[in-house]
């Protein structure tokens, strides 16, 4: 699954909430909870990078990426917005 496909699923969960969906529950809890999860996952990435196996680091970066995409969606932003900023910095 690429980033855009994952983001499309996240957007779908935001626009069509499902009681059984973790993603829908994050949107229901709101921006403070989503931001908190990004912070938690960021810390877990640092711990994994410094003291855990490569597989654990991959898992934590996947969690951080997912929650970051949820945060973008919650703020009405997209991965394209981030890529545009990166391209601007590269020039």
N, C-alpha and C positions, 0 to 999 in steps of 0.2 A: 504494500500500500504506500503510495506516495503522500507527501504532505498535503497536497491539495485535496486528494481523495479523503484523507482523514478529516481535514477541515470541513469538507462537504458533509460528512457524517455528523460532525459537531454542530454545524449550522442546522441540520435537519432535526437533531435532538432539541435544539433551542426553539425552533419554530414549530415542532410537533412533539411536545413533551410526552414522555412515557414514564409512568410510575416506577417501572423496573429498571430504568436507565440511570446509571451513575452520572452520566453527563447531564441529563435532565435535572437530576437532583442538585448538581452544582449550580446550574442556572437558577433554580428555585431558591437556593440559599443566598445567592447574590454575589455581587462583586467583592465584598470583604472576604468571604469564604474562598472564592476563586483565587484572589491575590494571596491569601494565606497558604493555599495549597502550592502555588508557585514558589513561595518562599521556602516551604518545607522541602519541596522536591529539590530546590537549588542547594539547600544545605546537605541533603542526602547525596547529591552528585559530588559535592566537595569531599564528604566522608569516604564515598566509594573510590574517588580518584586517589585519595591518600592512603587508604588502608584496606581496600577490598580487591577482589579479583576482577579481571576485565569484564566478565559476564555481568557481574553486579553493577559495574559502572554503566554498561550498555543499558541494563534495565532501568537504572535511575535516570539516565539521559532520556530514555523513552518516556518515562513518567513526566519529566520536566517538559519535554516537548509537547506532550499531550495537554498538560495543564496550561502551558503558555498559549497554545492554540485556543483553548477554551477562554482564556483571558482576552485574547485578541477579539474573539467573537463577541464576548460580553461587552466590549468597548466599541463594537461596530467597526472593527478593523479587520484586515485580512493578512495572510502571509505575503501577498503581493506588496502590501505597504512596507513590510519589513525588507523584502528583497529590493524594493525601490530605494530604500535608505542605504542598504549595503552597496548598491550600484553607485549611488551618489558619492559615497565615501571612497569608492575604488577609483573614481575619475580624478 
